[in-house]
Amino acid sequence: MMKASEVRSMSSAELESKLTGLKKDLFYLRLQHATNQLDNPLKIADVKRDIARIKTIIREKELASGASQSR
């Protein structure tokens, strides 16, 4: 699980690549869960939480850059 401070220190490109990787991880975790091969189903919730955290930080950065451009 990632901390928000770690995510905020990443660049936009790093955030996008991390988001893509987490979405792939979530897909494989769901696949394992459907085939009863997943040992710890709580991993799915952790990955979903990380995805939401990254999307939130990306949106904050978009709003911050948009606010600075309109001034």
N, C-alpha and C positions, 0 to 999 in steps of 0.2 A: 504494500500500500504506500502510495506517495503522499508526501506532505505538500500543502499548498505553497509553502515557501520554496520548495524545490521546483514546483511547476512554474511559479512566477519568474524564477531565474532563467528559464529556458527561452530561447528565441522562438519566433513564430514558426519557422521551418521545423525546428525540433519538436514543437508541440504538435504540429500536423503529422509528423512521422510517428510520434509516440501514440497519437490518437488512432492512426491506421493500425499500428501494431496491437493496441489494446482491443480494437474491434475484431481483429483476426483471432486473438486469444479468446475473446468472448464467444465467437463462433465455434471454436474447437471445444471450449468448455461445455457449451450447450449440446454439441454433438456427443461428447463423452457422457453427459448427463442422460441424454435420451437413450443411449445404448448401455446404461448402467455400468459404465467404466469409471465414473468420476468418484474419487475417494472422498473429497470434501466439497459438498455443494455450496458452501459459504464462499468459495473462491469466486463464484459467479457474481455474488453481491459485491465483493471487493473490486472486481474488475469494472462492474457497472458504476460503482462509486468513483473510481479513478477516471473513467470516461467522462462522467458528469463534471468532475473537478476540472479536467482539462478543457472541456467545452466552456465552462464558466470563465476560466482565465482567458481563453481565446476571445470570448465576447467582451470581457473587461478591457482587453488590449484594443479591440476594434473600437469600442466606445471612447477610450482615452485618445486614440489617434484621430478619431472623427471630431471630438470636441476641440482638440488642439488645432485642427485644420480649419474649423469654422470660426475661430476667433480672429 
